[in-house]
């Protein structure tokens, strides 16, 4: 039986590793409109998330990791990313963990981010990565794809959502004060979340490449 809690822990570790690697890039993107601390905040958040208790269910690990992320990262991004992690975890409670269940969790988490940030797709935020990814994941899951296969199929859509933010004018967050000048730079939140999703995809491909459904208590 798949140990989903252990896989979640590996996903958090992988997310931390890629964010540490991309910290400077994320800071440079954030410096266009803010104080350039997005990369540093994400690193703080994922270091705290990686340090939480790893026992229990996948749901419990994610909820604890999200809370730790929010407390450590600080700022609007810390609250939004932490909420996303927690809501994914809260939605994964139950006896079965399959691609459809994961899609429901991703969808609810994206909605929670939209509500907390009072934003929508097109506002040039992390939602421009997260929302299209959740939708594409759901489309893949509906065809019977496994958890990892659906994730891999949805990643190009997430990447496109991230890249499209270069052409957007920010209407939310610190970049919104720049108006037209915010066009031409990729959103740091959309970028960091794509890196996280890609890192998780690597773990899923290695640890559950063909899994379709299994008990979630492991």
Secondary structure, DSSP 8 states (H G I E B T S, - for coil): ---HHHHHHHHHHHHHHHHHHTHHHHHHHHHTTS-S-HHHHHHHHHHHHHTS---S-HHHHHHHHHHHHHHHH-HHHHHHHHHHHHHHHHHT-SSEEEHHHHHHHHHHHHHHHHHHHT--TTSSSTHHHHHHHHHHHHHHHHTT--HHHHHHHHHHHHHHHHHHGGG----SSGGGGGGGGGTTS--HHHHHHHHHHHHHHHHHHHH-TT--EEETT-
